Amino acid sequence: MKHKWSEKVRADDGSQSRKVCERCEMICVSRHEHEGGRDRHWKEFFRGTDRVECDKTPACEPVEVPA
Ligand SMILES: [Zn+2]
């Protein structure tokens, strides 16, 4: 299942932007850095404050919230 991303929100310094899945609440952070004369661009994924280690976008898996 694909994530249902919210609008991107860009950081004030422009170095990163983040969007949040409305279904599973995963956070996708797009980062840009200028380093050693070249631009680097990569993505990081988080659930809450936990970094999700992955090579590509993790699947959208809505978490059951205990009542
Ligand atoms: Zn999702």
N, CA, C, O and the ligand as a Tripos MOL2 file, in Angstrom:
@<TRIPOS>MOLECULE
protein
  269   267    68     0     0
PROTEIN
NO_CHARGES

@<TRIPOS>ATOM
      1 N           0.8440   -1.1890    0.0000 N.3       1 MET1
      2 CA          0.0000    0.0000    0.0000 C.3       1 MET1
      3 C           0.8870    1.2500    0.0000 C.2       1 MET1
      4 O           1.8960    1.3080    0.7030 O.2       1 MET1
      5 N           0.5080    2.2100   -0.7710 N.am      2 LYS2
      6 CA          1.2950    3.4430   -0.8220 C.3       2 LYS2
      7 C           0.8800    4.3980    0.2840 C.2       2 LYS2
      8 O          -0.2650    4.4070    0.7360 O.2       2 LYS2
      9 N           1.8430    5.1970    0.7020 N.am      3 HIS3
     10 CA          1.5540    6.1640    1.7460 C.3       3 HIS3
     11 C           0.6860    7.2830    1.1980 C.2       3 HIS3
     12 O           0.7130    7.6100    0.0120 O.2       3 HIS3
     13 N          -0.0730    7.8460    2.1000 N.am      4 LYS4
     14 CA         -0.9170    8.9830    1.7590 C.3       4 LYS4
     15 C          -0.2460   10.2090    2.3740 C.2       4 LYS4
     16 O          -0.5740   10.6300    3.4830 O.2       4 LYS4
     17 N           0.7030   10.7700    1.6220 N.am      5 TRP5
     18 CA          1.5290   11.8370    2.1890 C.3       5 TRP5
     19 C           0.7770   13.1560    2.2940 C.2       5 TRP5
     20 O          -0.0410   13.5110    1.4440 O.2       5 TRP5
     21 N           1.0860   13.8600    3.3630 N.am      6 SER6
     22 CA          0.5640   15.2110    3.5390 C.3       6 SER6
     23 C           1.3780   16.1640    2.6750 C.2       6 SER6
     24 O           2.3100   15.7440    1.9880 O.2       6 SER6
     25 N           1.0350   17.4170    2.7090 N.am      7 GLU7
     26 CA          1.8270   18.4340    2.0270 C.3       7 GLU7
     27 C           3.2170   18.4760    2.6430 C.2       7 GLU7
     28 O           3.3790   18.2980    3.8500 O.2       7 GLU7
     29 N           4.2210   18.7150    1.7960 N.am      8 LYS8
     30 CA          5.5780   18.8670    2.3120 C.3       8 LYS8
     31 C           5.6940   20.1480    3.1220 C.2       8 LYS8
     32 O           5.1210   21.1820    2.7760 O.2       8 LYS8
     33 N           6.4470   20.0530    4.2040 N.am      9 VAL9
     34 CA          6.7360   21.2350    5.0000 C.3       9 VAL9
     35 C           8.2400   21.4490    4.9790 C.2       9 VAL9
     36 O           9.0070   20.5920    5.4190 O.2       9 VAL9
     37 N           8.6470   22.5800    4.4730 N.am     10 ARG10
     38 CA         10.0710   22.8520    4.3330 C.3      10 ARG10
     39 C          10.6290   23.5600    5.5650 C.2      10 ARG10
     40 O           9.9960   24.4600    6.1190 O.2      10 ARG10
     41 N          11.8110   23.1450    5.9810 N.am     11 ALA11
     42 CA         12.4620   23.7960    7.1200 C.3      11 ALA11
     43 C          12.8880   25.2060    6.7280 C.2      11 ALA11
     44 O          13.0860   25.5000    5.5490 O.2      11 ALA11
     45 N          13.0280   26.0700    7.7240 N.am     12 ASP12
     46 CA         13.3620   27.4670    7.4840 C.3      12 ASP12
     47 C          14.6550   27.6490    6.6950 C.2      12 ASP12
     48 O          14.7610   28.5420    5.8540 O.2      12 ASP12
     49 N          15.6430   26.7840    6.9770 N.am     13 ASP13
     50 CA         16.9320   26.9420    6.2920 C.3      13 ASP13
     51 C          16.9680   26.2300    4.9430 C.2      13 ASP13
     52 O          17.9750   26.2840    4.2380 O.2      13 ASP13
     53 N          15.8800   25.5680    4.5840 N.am     14 GLY14
     54 CA         15.7970   24.9460    3.2740 C.3      14 GLY14
     55 C          16.5810   23.6550    3.1300 C.2      14 GLY14
     56 O          16.6310   23.0840    2.0400 O.2      14 GLY14
     57 N          17.2030   23.1770    4.2200 N.am     15 SER15
     58 CA         18.0380   21.9890    4.1170 C.3      15 SER15
     59 C          17.2330   20.6980    4.1350 C.2      15 SER15
     60 O          17.7360   19.6370    3.7660 O.2      15 SER15
     61 N          16.0030   20.7910    4.5600 N.am     16 GLN16
     62 CA         15.1850   19.5830    4.5790 C.3      16 GLN16
     63 C          13.7060   19.9110    4.5240 C.2      16 GLN16
     64 O          13.2780   21.0150    4.8630 O.2      16 GLN16
     65 N          12.9390   18.9300    4.0910 N.am     17 SER17
     66 CA         11.4950   19.0740    4.1330 C.3      17 SER17
     67 C          10.9290   17.7590    4.6510 C.2      17 SER17
     68 O          11.5410   16.7020    4.4980 O.2      17 SER17
     69 N           9.7760   17.8360    5.2510 N.am     18 ARG18
     70 CA          9.2060   16.6160    5.7730 C.3      18 ARG18
     71 C           7.7380   16.5050    5.4220 C.2      18 ARG18
     72 O           7.0320   17.5000    5.2580 O.2      18 ARG18
     73 N           7.3080   15.2700    5.3130 N.am     19 LYS19
     74 CA          5.8960   15.0080    5.0740 C.3      19 LYS19
     75 C           5.5030   13.8170    5.9330 C.2      19 LYS19
     76 O           6.3380   12.9930    6.3070 O.2      19 LYS19
     77 N           4.2220   13.7460    6.2350 N.am     20 VAL20
     78 CA          3.7430   12.7170    7.1470 C.3      20 VAL20
     79 C           2.6270   11.9320    6.4750 C.2      20 VAL20
     80 O           1.7490   12.5120    5.8360 O.2      20 VAL20
     81 N           2.6640   10.6050    6.6220 N.am     21 CYS21
     82 CA          1.5990    9.7820    6.0570 C.3      21 CYS21
     83 C           0.3580    9.8940    6.9300 C.2      21 CYS21
     84 O           0.4270    9.7480    8.1500 O.2      21 CYS21
     85 N          -0.7690   10.1530    6.2950 N.am     22 GLU22
     86 CA         -2.0010   10.3220    7.0520 C.3      22 GLU22
     87 C          -2.5680    8.9900    7.5240 C.2      22 GLU22
     88 O          -3.4500    8.9500    8.3820 O.2      22 GLU22
     89 N          -2.0530    7.9000    6.9580 N.am     23 ARG23
     90 CA         -2.5780    6.5760    7.3390 C.3      23 ARG23
     91 C          -1.7680    5.9390    8.4690 C.2      23 ARG23
     92 O          -2.3230    5.5290    9.4880 O.2      23 ARG23
     93 N          -0.4370    5.8610    8.2740 N.am     24 CYS24
     94 CA          0.3730    5.1540    9.2760 C.3      24 CYS24
     95 C           1.2580    6.1040   10.0880 C.2      24 CYS24
     96 O           1.9800    5.6740   10.9880 O.2      24 CYS24
     97 N           1.1950    7.3860    9.7640 N.am     25 GLU25
     98 CA          1.9410    8.4090   10.5010 C.3      25 GLU25
     99 C           3.4520    8.2940   10.3720 C.2      25 GLU25
    100 O           4.1980    8.8200   11.1970 O.2      25 GLU25
    101 N           3.8930    7.6010    9.3310 N.am     26 MET26
    102 CA          5.3270    7.5710    9.0880 C.3      26 MET26
    103 C           5.7710    8.9520    8.6000 C.2      26 MET26
    104 O           5.0500    9.6420    7.8790 O.2      26 MET26
    105 N           6.9770    9.3290    9.0150 N.am     27 ILE27
    106 CA          7.5160   10.6300    8.6330 C.3      27 ILE27
    107 C           8.6230   10.4310    7.6160 C.2      27 ILE27
    108 O           9.5440    9.6420    7.8300 O.2      27 ILE27
    109 N           8.5280   11.1520    6.5090 N.am     28 CYS28
    110 CA          9.5630   11.0980    5.4850 C.3      28 CYS28
    111 C          10.2780   12.4470    5.4530 C.2      28 CYS28
    112 O           9.6580   13.4840    5.2160 O.2      28 CYS28
    113 N          11.5810   12.4210    5.6930 N.am     29 VAL29
    114 CA         12.3630   13.6510    5.6870 C.3      29 VAL29
    115 C          13.2770   13.6480    4.4710 C.2      29 VAL29
    116 O          14.1220   12.7650    4.3240 O.2      29 VAL29
    117 N          13.1080   14.6240    3.6120 N.am     30 SER30
    118 CA         14.0020   14.7930    2.4600 C.3      30 SER30
    119 C          15.0870   15.7730    2.8560 C.2      30 SER30
    120 O          14.8010   16.8940    3.2780 O.2      30 SER30
    121 N          16.3380   15.3460    2.7190 N.am     31 ARG31
    122 CA         17.4310   16.2020    3.1780 C.3      31 ARG31
    123 C          18.3520   16.5870    2.0410 C.2      31 ARG31
    124 O          18.6150   15.8020    1.1310 O.2      31 ARG31
    125 N          18.8320   17.8060    2.1150 N.am     32 HIS32
    126 CA         19.7710   18.3150    1.1260 C.3      32 HIS32
    127 C          20.9710   18.8770    1.8660 C.2      32 HIS32
    128 O          20.8240   19.5820    2.8650 O.2      32 HIS32
    129 N          22.1320   18.5680    1.3810 N.am     33 GLU33
    130 CA         23.3130   19.1720    1.9720 C.3      33 GLU33
    131 C          24.3270   19.4490    0.8910 C.2      33 GLU33
    132 O          24.4780   18.6930   -0.0690 O.2      33 GLU33
    133 N          25.0190   20.5600    1.0770 N.am     34 HIS34
    134 CA         26.0680   20.9080    0.1420 C.3      34 HIS34
    135 C          27.3800   20.5480    0.8130 C.2      34 HIS34
    136 O          27.7410   21.1240    1.8390 O.2      34 HIS34
    137 N          28.0810   19.6050    0.2370 N.am     35 GLU35
    138 CA         29.2500   19.0790    0.9300 C.3      35 GLU35
    139 C          30.3730   18.8340   -0.0570 C.2      35 GLU35
    140 O          30.2060   18.1020   -1.0320 O.2      35 GLU35
    141 N          31.5190   19.4480    0.1980 N.am     36 GLY36
    142 CA         32.6870   19.2290   -0.6500 C.3      36 GLY36
    143 C          32.4380   19.5750   -2.1090 C.2      36 GLY36
    144 O          32.9530   18.9070   -3.0060 O.2      36 GLY36
    145 N          31.6450   20.6230   -2.3490 N.am     37 GLY37
    146 CA         31.4300   21.0820   -3.7140 C.3      37 GLY37
    147 C          30.3660   20.3100   -4.4780 C.2      37 GLY37
    148 O          30.1250   20.5730   -5.6560 O.2      37 GLY37
    149 N          29.7220   19.3450   -3.8010 N.am     38 ARG38
    150 CA         28.6440   18.6490   -4.4900 C.3      38 ARG38
    151 C          27.4020   18.5550   -3.6070 C.2      38 ARG38
    152 O          27.4880   18.5340   -2.3790 O.2      38 ARG38
    153 N          26.2690   18.5020   -4.2540 N.am     39 ASP39
    154 CA         25.0190   18.4100   -3.5150 C.3      39 ASP39
    155 C          24.7040   16.9630   -3.1770 C.2      39 ASP39
    156 O          24.8460   16.0640   -4.0070 O.2      39 ASP39
    157 N          24.2850   16.7660   -1.9760 N.am     40 ARG40
    158 CA         23.8280   15.4420   -1.5790 C.3      40 ARG40
    159 C          22.3470   15.5370   -1.2750 C.2      40 ARG40
    160 O          21.8590   16.5450   -0.7660 O.2      40 ARG40
    161 N          21.6540   14.4780   -1.5950 N.am     41 HIS41
    162 CA         20.2110   14.4540   -1.3900 C.3      41 HIS41
    163 C          19.8040   13.0510   -0.9630 C.2      41 HIS41
    164 O          20.0960   12.0780   -1.6590 O.2      41 HIS41
    165 N          19.1470   12.9460    0.1500 N.am     42 TRP42
    166 CA         18.7070   11.6230    0.5880 C.3      42 TRP42
    167 C          17.4650   11.7430    1.4490 C.2      42 TRP42
    168 O          17.0540   12.8340    1.8440 O.2      42 TRP42
    169 N          16.8800   10.5840    1.7290 N.am     43 LYS43
    170 CA         15.6460   10.5680    2.5170 C.3      43 LYS43
    171 C          15.8390    9.7470    3.7770 C.2      43 LYS43
    172 O          16.5760    8.7610    3.7900 O.2      43 LYS43
    173 N          15.1780   10.1620    4.8120 N.am     44 GLU44
    174 CA         15.1670    9.3990    6.0500 C.3      44 GLU44
    175 C          13.7150    9.1920    6.4580 C.2      44 GLU44
    176 O          12.8530   10.0440    6.2430 O.2      44 GLU44
    177 N          13.4790    8.0400    7.0490 N.am     45 PHE45
    178 CA         12.1200    7.7340    7.4890 C.3      45 PHE45
    179 C          12.0810    7.5180    8.9940 C.2      45 PHE45
    180 O          12.9950    6.9430    9.5840 O.2      45 PHE45
    181 N          11.0240    7.9820    9.5830 N.am     46 PHE46
    182 CA         10.8700    7.8310   11.0330 C.3      46 PHE46
    183 C           9.4530    7.3840   11.3660 C.2      46 PHE46
    184 O           8.4870    7.7130   10.6780 O.2      46 PHE46
    185 N           9.3700    6.6160   12.4590 N.am     47 ARG47
    186 CA          8.0640    6.3880   13.0880 C.3      47 ARG47
    187 C           8.1790    6.9970   14.4670 C.2      47 ARG47
    188 O           8.9270    6.4990   15.3090 O.2      47 ARG47
    189 N           7.4500    8.0610   14.7040 N.am     48 GLY48
    190 CA          7.6390    8.7900   15.9510 C.3      48 GLY48
    191 C           9.0470    9.3480   15.9490 C.2      48 GLY48
    192 O           9.4150   10.1190   15.0630 O.2      48 GLY48
    193 N           9.8370    8.9600   16.9430 N.am     49 THR49
    194 CA         11.2170    9.4330   16.9980 C.3      49 THR49
    195 C          12.1910    8.3340   16.5910 C.2      49 THR49
    196 O          13.4040    8.5400   16.6150 O.2      49 THR49
    197 N          11.6660    7.1610   16.2140 N.am     50 ASP50
    198 CA         12.5310    6.0490   15.8410 C.3      50 ASP50
    199 C          12.8720    6.0820   14.3650 C.2      50 ASP50
    200 O          11.9800    6.1360   13.5180 O.2      50 ASP50
    201 N          14.1510    6.0500   14.0530 N.am     51 ARG51
    202 CA         14.6190    5.9940   12.6780 C.3      51 ARG51
    203 C          14.2940    4.6200   12.1060 C.2      51 ARG51
    204 O          14.5280    3.5990   12.7520 O.2      51 ARG51
    205 N          13.7520    4.6020   10.8820 N.am     52 VAL52
    206 CA         13.4870    3.3450   10.1980 C.3      52 VAL52
    207 C          14.6170    3.0890    9.2090 C.2      52 VAL52
    208 O          14.8160    3.8620    8.2720 O.2      52 VAL52
    209 N          15.3510    2.0100    9.4170 N.am     53 GLU53
    210 CA         16.4560    1.6690    8.5280 C.3      53 GLU53
    211 C          15.9180    0.9430    7.3050 C.2      53 GLU53
    212 O          15.2540   -0.0860    7.4300 O.2      53 GLU53
    213 N          16.2000    1.4760    6.1270 N.am     54 CYS54
    214 CA         15.6880    0.8480    4.9260 C.3      54 CYS54
    215 C          16.3960    1.3930    3.7030 C.2      54 CYS54
    216 O          16.9560    2.4880    3.7400 O.2      54 CYS54
    217 N          16.3720    0.6290    2.6130 N.am     55 ASP55
    218 CA         16.9840    1.0670    1.3610 C.3      55 ASP55
    219 C          16.0060    1.8720    0.5310 C.2      55 ASP55
    220 O          16.3990    2.7640   -0.2210 O.2      55 ASP55
    221 N          14.7380    1.5540    0.6710 N.am     56 LYS56
    222 CA         13.7150    2.2870   -0.0690 C.3      56 LYS56
    223 C          12.5350    2.5580    0.8470 C.2      56 LYS56
    224 O          12.5380    2.1810    2.0190 O.2      56 LYS56
    225 N          11.5430    3.2080    0.3020 N.am     57 THR57
    226 CA         10.4000    3.5940    1.1210 C.3      57 THR57
    227 C           9.7290    2.3840    1.7600 C.2      57 THR57
    228 O           9.3130    1.4650    1.0550 O.2      57 THR57
    229 N           9.6180    2.3720    3.0780 N.am     58 PRO58
    230 CA          8.9310    1.2690    3.7650 C.3      58 PRO58
    231 C           7.4540    1.2310    3.3620 C.2      58 PRO58
    232 O           6.8780    2.2510    2.9850 O.2      58 PRO58
    233 N           6.8540    0.0470    3.4480 N.am     59 ALA59
    234 CA          5.4490   -0.0810    3.1050 C.3      59 ALA59
    235 C           4.5720    0.6600    4.0960 C.2      59 ALA59
    236 O           4.9490    0.8870    5.2460 O.2      59 ALA59
    237 N           3.4040    1.0270    3.6230 N.am     60 CYS60
    238 CA          2.4490    1.6980    4.4990 C.3      60 CYS60
    239 C           1.6780    0.6520    5.2750 C.2      60 CYS60
    240 O           0.8840   -0.1050    4.7180 O.2      60 CYS60
    241 N           1.9280    0.6280    6.5660 N.am     61 GLU61
    242 CA          1.2580   -0.3380    7.4260 C.3      61 GLU61
    243 C           0.6670    0.3760    8.6250 C.2      61 GLU61
    244 O           1.3360    0.5710    9.6400 O.2      61 GLU61
    245 N          -0.5820    0.7610    8.5010 N.am     62 PRO62
    246 CA         -1.2240    1.4870    9.6030 C.3      62 PRO62
    247 C          -1.1500    0.6700   10.8850 C.2      62 PRO62
    248 O          -1.4440   -0.5250   10.8950 O.2      62 PRO62
    249 N          -0.7590    1.3260   11.9480 N.am     63 VAL63
    250 CA         -0.6560    0.6310   13.2280 C.3      63 VAL63
    251 C          -1.9900    0.6640   13.9400 C.2      63 VAL63
    252 O          -2.6800    1.6830   13.9680 O.2      63 VAL63
    253 N          -2.3340   -0.4730   14.5120 N.am     64 GLU64
    254 CA         -3.5710   -0.5540   15.3050 C.3      64 GLU64
    255 C          -3.3260    0.2020   16.5990 C.2      64 GLU64
    256 O          -2.3670   -0.0640   17.3240 O.2      64 GLU64
    257 N          -4.2010    1.1370   16.8710 N.am     65 VAL65
    258 CA         -4.0710    1.8750   18.1090 C.3      65 VAL65
    259 C          -4.9740    1.2440   19.1670 C.2      65 VAL65
    260 O          -6.1940    1.1920   19.0110 O.2      65 VAL65
    261 N          -4.3540    0.7650   20.2440 N.am     66 PRO66
    262 CA         -5.1650    0.1480   21.3160 C.3      66 PRO66
    263 C          -6.1640    1.1470   21.8760 C.2      66 PRO66
    264 O          -5.8220    2.3020   22.1300 O.2      66 PRO66
    265 N          -7.3840    0.7050   22.0660 N.am     67 ALA67
    266 CA         -8.4060    1.6060   22.5800 C.3      67 ALA67
    267 C          -8.1500    1.9280   24.0410 C.2      67 ALA67
    268 O          -8.9120    2.6780   24.6510 O.2      67 ALA67
    269 ZN          1.6970    5.2420    5.4000 Zn       68 ZN68
@<TRIPOS>BOND
     1     1     2 1
     2     2     3 1
     3     3     4 2
     4     3     5 am
     5     5     6 1
     6     6     7 1
     7     7     8 2
     8     7     9 am
     9     9    10 1
    10    10    11 1
    11    11    12 2
    12    11    13 am
    13    13    14 1
    14    14    15 1
    15    15    16 2
    16    15    17 am
    17    17    18 1
    18    18    19 1
    19    19    20 2
    20    19    21 am
    21    21    22 1
    22    22    23 1
    23    23    24 2
    24    23    25 am
    25    25    26 1
    26    26    27 1
    27    27    28 2
    28    27    29 am
    29    29    30 1
    30    30    31 1
    31    31    32 2
    32    31    33 am
    33    33    34 1
    34    34    35 1
    35    35    36 2
    36    35    37 am
    37    37    38 1
    38    38    39 1
    39    39    40 2
    40    39    41 am
    41    41    42 1
    42    42    43 1
    43    43    44 2
    44    43    45 am
    45    45    46 1
    46    46    47 1
    47    47    48 2
    48    47    49 am
    49    49    50 1
    50    50    51 1
    51    51    52 2
    52    51    53 am
    53    53    54 1
    54    54    55 1
    55    55    56 2
    56    55    57 am
    57    57    58 1
    58    58    59 1
    59    59    60 2
    60    59    61 am
    61    61    62 1
    62    62    63 1
    63    63    64 2
    64    63    65 am
    65    65    66 1
    66    66    67 1
    67    67    68 2
    68    67    69 am
    69    69    70 1
    70    70    71 1
    71    71    72 2
    72    71    73 am
    73    73    74 1
    74    74    75 1
    75    75    76 2
    76    75    77 am
    77    77    78 1
    78    78    79 1
    79    79    80 2
    80    79    81 am
    81    81    82 1
    82    82    83 1
    83    83    84 2
    84    83    85 am
    85    85    86 1
    86    86    87 1
    87    87    88 2
    88    87    89 am
    89    89    90 1
    90    90    91 1
    91    91    92 2
    92    91    93 am
    93    93    94 1
    94    94    95 1
    95    95    96 2
    96    95    97 am
    97    97    98 1
    98    98    99 1
    99    99   100 2
   100    99   101 am
   101   101   102 1
   102   102   103 1
   103   103   104 2
   104   103   105 am
   105   105   106 1
   106   106   107 1
   107   107   108 2
   108   107   109 am
   109   109   110 1
   110   110   111 1
   111   111   112 2
   112   111   113 am
   113   113   114 1
   114   114   115 1
   115   115   116 2
   116   115   117 am
   117   117   118 1
   118   118   119 1
   119   119   120 2
   120   119   121 am
   121   121   122 1
   122   122   123 1
   123   123   124 2
   124   123   125 am
   125   125   126 1
   126   126   127 1
   127   127   128 2
   128   127   129 am
   129   129   130 1
   130   130   131 1
   131   131   132 2
   132   131   133 am
   133   133   134 1
   134   134   135 1
   135   135   136 2
   136   135   137 am
   137   137   138 1
   138   138   139 1
   139   139   140 2
   140   139   141 am
   141   141   142 1
   142   142   143 1
   143   143   144 2
   144   143   145 am
   145   145   146 1
   146   146   147 1
   147   147   148 2
   148   147   149 am
   149   149   150 1
   150   150   151 1
   151   151   152 2
   152   151   153 am
   153   153   154 1
   154   154   155 1
   155   155   156 2
   156   155   157 am
   157   157   158 1
   158   158   159 1
   159   159   160 2
   160   159   161 am
   161   161   162 1
   162   162   163 1
   163   163   164 2
   164   163   165 am
   165   165   166 1
   166   166   167 1
   167   167   168 2
   168   167   169 am
   169   169   170 1
   170   170   171 1
   171   171   172 2
   172   171   173 am
   173   173   174 1
   174   174   175 1
   175   175   176 2
   176   175   177 am
   177   177   178 1
   178   178   179 1
   179   179   180 2
   180   179   181 am
   181   181   182 1
   182   182   183 1
   183   183   184 2
   184   183   185 am
   185   185   186 1
   186   186   187 1
   187   187   188 2
   188   187   189 am
   189   189   190 1
   190   190   191 1
   191   191   192 2
   192   191   193 am
   193   193   194 1
   194   194   195 1
   195   195   196 2
   196   195   197 am
   197   197   198 1
   198   198   199 1
   199   199   200 2
   200   199   201 am
   201   201   202 1
   202   202   203 1
   203   203   204 2
   204   203   205 am
   205   205   206 1
   206   206   207 1
   207   207   208 2
   208   207   209 am
   209   209   210 1
   210   210   211 1
   211   211   212 2
   212   211   213 am
   213   213   214 1
   214   214   215 1
   215   215   216 2
   216   215   217 am
   217   217   218 1
   218   218   219 1
   219   219   220 2
   220   219   221 am
   221   221   222 1
   222   222   223 1
   223   223   224 2
   224   223   225 am
   225   225   226 1
   226   226   227 1
   227   227   228 2
   228   227   229 am
   229   229   230 1
   230   230   231 1
   231   231   232 2
   232   231   233 am
   233   233   234 1
   234   234   235 1
   235   235   236 2
   236   235   237 am
   237   237   238 1
   238   238   239 1
   239   239   240 2
   240   239   241 am
   241   241   242 1
   242   242   243 1
   243   243   244 2
   244   243   245 am
   245   245   246 1
   246   246   247 1
   247   247   248 2
   248   247   249 am
   249   249   250 1
   250   250   251 1
   251   251   252 2
   252   251   253 am
   253   253   254 1
   254   254   255 1
   255   255   256 2
   256   255   257 am
   257   257   258 1
   258   258   259 1
   259   259   260 2
   260   259   261 am
   261   261   262 1
   262   262   263 1
   263   263   264 2
   264   263   265 am
   265   265   266 1
   266   266   267 1
   267   267   268 2
@<TRIPOS>SUBSTRUCTURE
     1 MET1         2 RESIDUE 1 A MET
     2 LYS2         6 RESIDUE 1 A LYS
     3 HIS3        10 RESIDUE 1 A HIS
     4 LYS4        14 RESIDUE 1 A LYS
     5 TRP5        18 RESIDUE 1 A TRP
     6 SER6        22 RESIDUE 1 A SER
     7 GLU7        26 RESIDUE 1 A GLU
     8 LYS8        30 RESIDUE 1 A LYS
     9 VAL9        34 RESIDUE 1 A VAL
    10 ARG10       38 RESIDUE 1 A ARG
    11 ALA11       42 RESIDUE 1 A ALA
    12 ASP12       46 RESIDUE 1 A ASP
    13 ASP13       50 RESIDUE 1 A ASP
    14 GLY14       54 RESIDUE 1 A GLY
    15 SER15       58 RESIDUE 1 A SER
    16 GLN16       62 RESIDUE 1 A GLN
    17 SER17       66 RESIDUE 1 A SER
    18 ARG18       70 RESIDUE 1 A ARG
    19 LYS19       74 RESIDUE 1 A LYS
    20 VAL20       78 RESIDUE 1 A VAL
    21 CYS21       82 RESIDUE 1 A CYS
    22 GLU22       86 RESIDUE 1 A GLU
    23 ARG23       90 RESIDUE 1 A ARG
    24 CYS24       94 RESIDUE 1 A CYS
    25 GLU25       98 RESIDUE 1 A GLU
    26 MET26      102 RESIDUE 1 A MET
    27 ILE27      106 RESIDUE 1 A ILE
    28 CYS28      110 RESIDUE 1 A CYS
    29 VAL29      114 RESIDUE 1 A VAL
    30 SER30      118 RESIDUE 1 A SER
    31 ARG31      122 RESIDUE 1 A ARG
    32 HIS32      126 RESIDUE 1 A HIS
    33 GLU33      130 RESIDUE 1 A GLU
    34 HIS34      134 RESIDUE 1 A HIS
    35 GLU35      138 RESIDUE 1 A GLU
    36 GLY36      142 RESIDUE 1 A GLY
    37 GLY37      146 RESIDUE 1 A GLY
    38 ARG38      150 RESIDUE 1 A ARG
    39 ASP39      154 RESIDUE 1 A ASP
    40 ARG40      158 RESIDUE 1 A ARG
    41 HIS41      162 RESIDUE 1 A HIS
    42 TRP42      166 RESIDUE 1 A TRP
    43 LYS43      170 RESIDUE 1 A LYS
    44 GLU44      174 RESIDUE 1 A GLU
    45 PHE45      178 RESIDUE 1 A PHE
    46 PHE46      182 RESIDUE 1 A PHE
    47 ARG47      186 RESIDUE 1 A ARG
    48 GLY48      190 RESIDUE 1 A GLY
    49 THR49      194 RESIDUE 1 A THR
    50 ASP50      198 RESIDUE 1 A ASP
    51 ARG51      202 RESIDUE 1 A ARG
    52 VAL52      206 RESIDUE 1 A VAL
    53 GLU53      210 RESIDUE 1 A GLU
    54 CYS54      214 RESIDUE 1 A CYS
    55 ASP55      218 RESIDUE 1 A ASP
    56 LYS56      222 RESIDUE 1 A LYS
    57 THR57      226 RESIDUE 1 A THR
    58 PRO58      230 RESIDUE 1 A PRO
    59 ALA59      234 RESIDUE 1 A ALA
    60 CYS60      238 RESIDUE 1 A CYS
    61 GLU61      242 RESIDUE 1 A GLU
    62 PRO62      246 RESIDUE 1 A PRO
    63 VAL63      250 RESIDUE 1 A VAL
    64 GLU64      254 RESIDUE 1 A GLU
    65 VAL65      258 RESIDUE 1 A VAL
    66 PRO66      262 RESIDUE 1 A PRO
    67 ALA67      266 RESIDUE 1 A ALA
    68 ZN68       269 GROUP 0 **** ****
